[in-house]
Amino acid sequence: RTCQSQSHKFKGACFSDTNCASVCRTENFPRGQCNQHHVERKCYCERDC
C-alpha cells in the first residue's frame, strides 16, 4: 500500500514530477509526484506503508 502526504517544502504549482520527487527526498520520502488538487497541481510525497 502507498501512503501520500502533501509536501511541506514544495512551493507553488507542481508541473515537474522530477522536482517534486527531489523535494520529497529532502523530507525523507523515497518518491513524489504532482497530483491535481481542486484547481491546482500539488506535490505529493509517497512511501510504502
PDB file of N, CA, C and O in Angstrom, chain B, residues numbered from 101:
ATOM      1  N   ARG B 101       0.844  -1.191   0.000  1.00  0.00           N
ATOM      2  CA  ARG B 101       0.000   0.000   0.000  1.00  0.00           C
ATOM      3  C   ARG B 101       0.883   1.245   0.000  1.00  0.00           C
ATOM      4  O   ARG B 101       1.939   1.267   0.632  1.00  0.00           O
ATOM      5  N   THR B 102       0.450   2.261  -0.699  1.00  0.00           N
ATOM      6  CA  THR B 102       1.199   3.518  -0.779  1.00  0.00           C
ATOM      7  C   THR B 102       0.480   4.603   0.010  1.00  0.00           C
ATOM      8  O   THR B 102      -0.726   4.801  -0.138  1.00  0.00           O
ATOM      9  N   CYS B 103       1.232   5.299   0.846  1.00  0.00           N
ATOM     10  CA  CYS B 103       0.688   6.444   1.579  1.00  0.00           C
ATOM     11  C   CYS B 103       1.204   7.730   0.950  1.00  0.00           C
ATOM     12  O   CYS B 103       2.375   7.824   0.581  1.00  0.00           O
ATOM     13  N   GLN B 104       0.328   8.716   0.830  1.00  0.00           N
ATOM     14  CA  GLN B 104       0.691  10.013   0.259  1.00  0.00           C
ATOM     15  C   GLN B 104       0.552  11.101   1.307  1.00  0.00           C
ATOM     16  O   GLN B 104      -0.334  11.068   2.161  1.00  0.00           O
ATOM     17  N   SER B 105       1.452  12.061   1.214  1.00  0.00           N
ATOM     18  CA  SER B 105       1.405  13.230   2.088  1.00  0.00           C
ATOM     19  C   SER B 105       1.801  14.439   1.257  1.00  0.00           C
ATOM     20  O   SER B 105       2.798  14.397   0.536  1.00  0.00           O
ATOM     21  N   GLN B 106       1.035  15.506   1.349  1.00  0.00           N
ATOM     22  CA  GLN B 106       1.391  16.702   0.589  1.00  0.00           C
ATOM     23  C   GLN B 106       2.708  17.257   1.106  1.00  0.00           C
ATOM     24  O   GLN B 106       2.920  17.358   2.314  1.00  0.00           O
ATOM     25  N   SER B 107       3.588  17.614   0.182  1.00  0.00           N
ATOM     26  CA  SER B 107       4.895  18.160   0.551  1.00  0.00           C
ATOM     27  C   SER B 107       4.735  19.456   1.337  1.00  0.00           C
ATOM     28  O   SER B 107       3.907  20.301   0.998  1.00  0.00           O
ATOM     29  N   HIS B 108       5.537  19.601   2.390  1.00  0.00           N
ATOM     30  CA  HIS B 108       5.519  20.834   3.184  1.00  0.00           C
ATOM     31  C   HIS B 108       6.501  21.863   2.639  1.00  0.00           C
ATOM     32  O   HIS B 108       6.350  23.060   2.886  1.00  0.00           O
ATOM     33  N   LYS B 109       7.501  21.403   1.902  1.00  0.00           N
ATOM     34  CA  LYS B 109       8.553  22.308   1.430  1.00  0.00           C
ATOM     35  C   LYS B 109       8.343  22.792   0.004  1.00  0.00           C
ATOM     36  O   LYS B 109       8.878  23.833  -0.377  1.00  0.00           O
ATOM     37  N   PHE B 110       7.566  22.049  -0.799  1.00  0.00           N
ATOM     38  CA  PHE B 110       7.378  22.419  -2.199  1.00  0.00           C
ATOM     39  C   PHE B 110       6.514  23.675  -2.283  1.00  0.00           C
ATOM     40  O   PHE B 110       5.454  23.752  -1.662  1.00  0.00           O
ATOM     41  N   LYS B 111       6.973  24.655  -3.054  1.00  0.00           N
ATOM     42  CA  LYS B 111       6.247  25.927  -3.171  1.00  0.00           C
ATOM     43  C   LYS B 111       5.635  26.058  -4.567  1.00  0.00           C
ATOM     44  O   LYS B 111       6.260  25.704  -5.567  1.00  0.00           O
ATOM     45  N   GLY B 112       4.415  26.567  -4.617  1.00  0.00           N
ATOM     46  CA  GLY B 112       3.775  26.851  -5.900  1.00  0.00           C
ATOM     47  C   GLY B 112       3.153  25.627  -6.545  1.00  0.00           C
ATOM     48  O   GLY B 112       3.087  24.553  -5.948  1.00  0.00           O
ATOM     49  N   ALA B 113       2.696  25.812  -7.781  1.00  0.00           N
ATOM     50  CA  ALA B 113       2.069  24.726  -8.533  1.00  0.00           C
ATOM     51  C   ALA B 113       3.127  23.717  -8.954  1.00  0.00           C
ATOM     52  O   ALA B 113       4.281  24.071  -9.195  1.00  0.00           O
ATOM     53  N   CYS B 114       2.722  22.471  -9.036  1.00  0.00           N
ATOM     54  CA  CYS B 114       3.645  21.380  -9.356  1.00  0.00           C
ATOM     55  C   CYS B 114       3.478  20.977 -10.820  1.00  0.00           C
ATOM     56  O   CYS B 114       2.409  20.520 -11.226  1.00  0.00           O
ATOM     57  N   PHE B 115       4.535  21.147 -11.607  1.00  0.00           N
ATOM     58  CA  PHE B 115       4.497  20.756 -13.016  1.00  0.00           C
ATOM     59  C   PHE B 115       5.544  19.708 -13.351  1.00  0.00           C
ATOM     60  O   PHE B 115       5.493  19.103 -14.422  1.00  0.00           O
ATOM     61  N   SER B 116       6.493  19.485 -12.449  1.00  0.00           N
ATOM     62  CA  SER B 116       7.584  18.545 -12.715  1.00  0.00           C
ATOM     63  C   SER B 116       7.636  17.471 -11.633  1.00  0.00           C
ATOM     64  O   SER B 116       7.936  17.758 -10.474  1.00  0.00           O
ATOM     65  N   ASP B 117       7.341  16.223 -12.025  1.00  0.00           N
ATOM     66  CA  ASP B 117       7.446  15.118 -11.074  1.00  0.00           C
ATOM     67  C   ASP B 117       8.872  14.982 -10.552  1.00  0.00           C
ATOM     68  O   ASP B 117       9.083  14.604  -9.399  1.00  0.00           O
ATOM     69  N   THR B 118       9.850  15.292 -11.402  1.00  0.00           N
ATOM     70  CA  THR B 118      11.255  15.176 -11.005  1.00  0.00           C
ATOM     71  C   THR B 118      11.576  16.149  -9.875  1.00  0.00           C
ATOM     72  O   THR B 118      12.205  15.773  -8.886  1.00  0.00           O
ATOM     73  N   ASN B 119      11.142  17.406 -10.024  1.00  0.00           N
ATOM     74  CA  ASN B 119      11.369  18.399  -8.963  1.00  0.00           C
ATOM     75  C   ASN B 119      10.639  18.005  -7.684  1.00  0.00           C
ATOM     76  O   ASN B 119      11.184  18.115  -6.586  1.00  0.00           O
ATOM     77  N   CYS B 120       9.412  17.550  -7.839  1.00  0.00           N
ATOM     78  CA  CYS B 120       8.615  17.129  -6.687  1.00  0.00           C
ATOM     79  C   CYS B 120       9.326  15.995  -5.947  1.00  0.00           C
ATOM     80  O   CYS B 120       9.443  16.031  -4.722  1.00  0.00           O
ATOM     81  N   ALA B 121       9.798  14.996  -6.684  1.00  0.00           N
ATOM     82  CA  ALA B 121      10.482  13.858  -6.066  1.00  0.00           C
ATOM     83  C   ALA B 121      11.743  14.306  -5.334  1.00  0.00           C
ATOM     84  O   ALA B 121      12.056  13.790  -4.261  1.00  0.00           O
ATOM     85  N   SER B 122      12.468  15.265  -5.909  1.00  0.00           N
ATOM     86  CA  SER B 122      13.692  15.771  -5.272  1.00  0.00           C
ATOM     87  C   SER B 122      13.372  16.436  -3.938  1.00  0.00           C
ATOM     88  O   SER B 122      14.074  16.222  -2.949  1.00  0.00           O
ATOM     89  N   VAL B 123      12.316  17.240  -3.913  1.00  0.00           N
ATOM     90  CA  VAL B 123      11.907  17.900  -2.669  1.00  0.00           C
ATOM     91  C   VAL B 123      11.450  16.852  -1.656  1.00  0.00           C
ATOM     92  O   VAL B 123      11.774  16.948  -0.472  1.00  0.00           O
ATOM     93  N   CYS B 124      10.707  15.863  -2.115  1.00  0.00           N
ATOM     94  CA  CYS B 124      10.223  14.817  -1.202  1.00  0.00           C
ATOM     95  C   CYS B 124      11.378  14.057  -0.558  1.00  0.00           C
ATOM     96  O   CYS B 124      11.301  13.682   0.611  1.00  0.00           O
ATOM     97  N   ARG B 125      12.444  13.831  -1.316  1.00  0.00           N
ATOM     98  CA  ARG B 125      13.600  13.130  -0.739  1.00  0.00           C
ATOM     99  C   ARG B 125      14.210  13.932   0.415  1.00  0.00           C
ATOM    100  O   ARG B 125      14.755  13.347   1.351  1.00  0.00           O
ATOM    101  N   THR B 126      14.122  15.269   0.356  1.00  0.00           N
ATOM    102  CA  THR B 126      14.631  16.081   1.467  1.00  0.00           C
ATOM    103  C   THR B 126      13.703  15.986   2.683  1.00  0.00           C
ATOM    104  O   THR B 126      14.087  16.356   3.793  1.00  0.00           O
ATOM    105  N   GLU B 127      12.478  15.487   2.465  1.00  0.00           N
ATOM    106  CA  GLU B 127      11.511  15.302   3.553  1.00  0.00           C
ATOM    107  C   GLU B 127      11.453  13.833   3.994  1.00  0.00           C
ATOM    108  O   GLU B 127      10.508  13.413   4.663  1.00  0.00           O
ATOM    109  N   ASN B 128      12.470  13.067   3.611  1.00  0.00           N
ATOM    110  CA  ASN B 128      12.576  11.654   3.992  1.00  0.00           C
ATOM    111  C   ASN B 128      11.500  10.758   3.380  1.00  0.00           C
ATOM    112  O   ASN B 128      11.092   9.767   3.984  1.00  0.00           O
ATOM    113  N   PHE B 129      11.046  11.113   2.180  1.00  0.00           N
ATOM    114  CA  PHE B 129      10.170  10.244   1.413  1.00  0.00           C
ATOM    115  C   PHE B 129      10.961   9.728   0.213  1.00  0.00           C
ATOM    116  O   PHE B 129      11.753  10.476  -0.359  1.00  0.00           O
ATOM    117  N   PRO B 130      10.767   8.471  -0.182  1.00  0.00           N
ATOM    118  CA  PRO B 130      11.548   7.930  -1.301  1.00  0.00           C
ATOM    119  C   PRO B 130      11.128   8.460  -2.671  1.00  0.00           C
ATOM    120  O   PRO B 130      11.919   8.423  -3.614  1.00  0.00           O
ATOM    121  N   ARG B 131       9.899   8.951  -2.792  1.00  0.00           N
ATOM    122  CA  ARG B 131       9.426   9.404  -4.109  1.00  0.00           C
ATOM    123  C   ARG B 131       8.296  10.427  -3.949  1.00  0.00           C
ATOM    124  O   ARG B 131       7.762  10.631  -2.859  1.00  0.00           O
ATOM    125  N   GLY B 132       7.956  11.059  -5.069  1.00  0.00           N
ATOM    126  CA  GLY B 132       6.880  12.042  -5.066  1.00  0.00           C
ATOM    127  C   GLY B 132       6.425  12.325  -6.473  1.00  0.00           C
ATOM    128  O   GLY B 132       7.154  12.072  -7.432  1.00  0.00           O
ATOM    129  N   GLN B 133       5.209  12.855  -6.605  1.00  0.00           N
ATOM    130  CA  GLN B 133       4.684  13.200  -7.920  1.00  0.00           C
ATOM    131  C   GLN B 133       3.627  14.286  -7.796  1.00  0.00           C
ATOM    132  O   GLN B 133       3.057  14.506  -6.728  1.00  0.00           O
ATOM    133  N   CYS B 134       3.377  14.964  -8.924  1.00  0.00           N
ATOM    134  CA  CYS B 134       2.358  16.011  -8.968  1.00  0.00           C
ATOM    135  C   CYS B 134       0.980  15.373  -9.106  1.00  0.00           C
ATOM    136  O   CYS B 134       0.792  14.445  -9.893  1.00  0.00           O
ATOM    137  N   ASN B 135       0.032  15.873  -8.346  1.00  0.00           N
ATOM    138  CA  ASN B 135      -1.354  15.425  -8.447  1.00  0.00           C
ATOM    139  C   ASN B 135      -2.273  16.638  -8.441  1.00  0.00           C
ATOM    140  O   ASN B 135      -1.986  17.652  -7.805  1.00  0.00           O
ATOM    141  N   GLN B 136      -3.382  16.513  -9.160  1.00  0.00           N
ATOM    142  CA  GLN B 136      -4.381  17.580  -9.187  1.00  0.00           C
ATOM    143  C   GLN B 136      -5.066  17.669  -7.829  1.00  0.00           C
ATOM    144  O   GLN B 136      -5.526  16.663  -7.290  1.00  0.00           O
ATOM    145  N   HIS B 137      -5.131  18.869  -7.287  1.00  0.00           N
ATOM    146  CA  HIS B 137      -5.817  19.109  -6.014  1.00  0.00           C
ATOM    147  C   HIS B 137      -6.744  20.294  -6.236  1.00  0.00           C
ATOM    148  O   HIS B 137      -6.299  21.442  -6.249  1.00  0.00           O
ATOM    149  N   HIS B 138      -8.034  20.018  -6.411  1.00  0.00           N
ATOM    150  CA  HIS B 138      -9.019  21.034  -6.790  1.00  0.00           C
ATOM    151  C   HIS B 138      -8.552  21.708  -8.088  1.00  0.00           C
ATOM    152  O   HIS B 138      -8.496  21.044  -9.123  1.00  0.00           O
ATOM    153  N   VAL B 139      -8.220  22.994  -8.065  1.00  0.00           N
ATOM    154  CA  VAL B 139      -7.826  23.681  -9.307  1.00  0.00           C
ATOM    155  C   VAL B 139      -6.318  23.728  -9.487  1.00  0.00           C
ATOM    156  O   VAL B 139      -5.840  24.136 -10.545  1.00  0.00           O
ATOM    157  N   GLU B 140      -5.559  23.319  -8.477  1.00  0.00           N
ATOM    158  CA  GLU B 140      -4.105  23.472  -8.501  1.00  0.00           C
ATOM    159  C   GLU B 140      -3.424  22.109  -8.487  1.00  0.00           C
ATOM    160  O   GLU B 140      -3.940  21.150  -7.912  1.00  0.00           O
ATOM    161  N   ARG B 141      -2.255  22.035  -9.130  1.00  0.00           N
ATOM    162  CA  ARG B 141      -1.447  20.818  -9.048  1.00  0.00           C
ATOM    163  C   ARG B 141      -0.478  20.961  -7.879  1.00  0.00           C
ATOM    164  O   ARG B 141       0.253  21.946  -7.776  1.00  0.00           O
ATOM    165  N   LYS B 142      -0.486  19.969  -7.009  1.00  0.00           N
ATOM    166  CA  LYS B 142       0.343  19.988  -5.801  1.00  0.00           C
ATOM    167  C   LYS B 142       1.341  18.840  -5.845  1.00  0.00           C
ATOM    168  O   LYS B 142       1.145  17.845  -6.542  1.00  0.00           O
ATOM    169  N   CYS B 143       2.411  19.005  -5.084  1.00  0.00           N
ATOM    170  CA  CYS B 143       3.427  17.962  -4.954  1.00  0.00           C
ATOM    171  C   CYS B 143       3.056  17.054  -3.784  1.00  0.00           C
ATOM    172  O   CYS B 143       2.920  17.509  -2.648  1.00  0.00           O
ATOM    173  N   TYR B 144       2.895  15.771  -4.077  1.00  0.00           N
ATOM    174  CA  TYR B 144       2.596  14.785  -3.045  1.00  0.00           C
ATOM    175  C   TYR B 144       3.745  13.805  -2.917  1.00  0.00           C
ATOM    176  O   TYR B 144       4.210  13.242  -3.908  1.00  0.00           O
ATOM    177  N   CYS B 145       4.197  13.608  -1.690  1.00  0.00           N
ATOM    178  CA  CYS B 145       5.260  12.653  -1.406  1.00  0.00           C
ATOM    179  C   CYS B 145       4.628  11.295  -1.108  1.00  0.00           C
ATOM    180  O   CYS B 145       3.529  11.212  -0.559  1.00  0.00           O
ATOM    181  N   GLU B 146       5.343  10.235  -1.479  1.00  0.00           N
ATOM    182  CA  GLU B 146       4.815   8.879  -1.310  1.00  0.00           C
ATOM    183  C   GLU B 146       5.825   7.989  -0.607  1.00  0.00           C
ATOM    184  O   GLU B 146       7.037   8.142  -0.756  1.00  0.00           O
ATOM    185  N   ARG B 147       5.282   7.050   0.165  1.00  0.00           N
ATOM    186  CA  ARG B 147       6.108   5.990   0.759  1.00  0.00           C
ATOM    187  C   ARG B 147       5.229   4.757   0.947  1.00  0.00           C
ATOM    188  O   ARG B 147       4.004   4.857   1.010  1.00  0.00           O
ATOM    189  N   ASP B 148       5.861   3.614   1.033  1.00  0.00           N
ATOM    190  CA  ASP B 148       5.123   2.389   1.323  1.00  0.00           C
ATOM    191  C   ASP B 148       4.741   2.399   2.794  1.00  0.00           C
ATOM    192  O   ASP B 148       5.523   2.826   3.644  1.00  0.00           O
ATOM    193  N   CYS B 149       3.540   1.930   3.089  1.00  0.00           N
ATOM    194  CA  CYS B 149       3.098   1.936   4.485  1.00  0.00           C
ATOM    195  C   CYS B 149       2.371   0.636   4.833  1.00  0.00           C
ATOM    196  O   CYS B 149       1.927   0.462   5.968  1.00  0.00           O
TER     197      CYS B 149
END
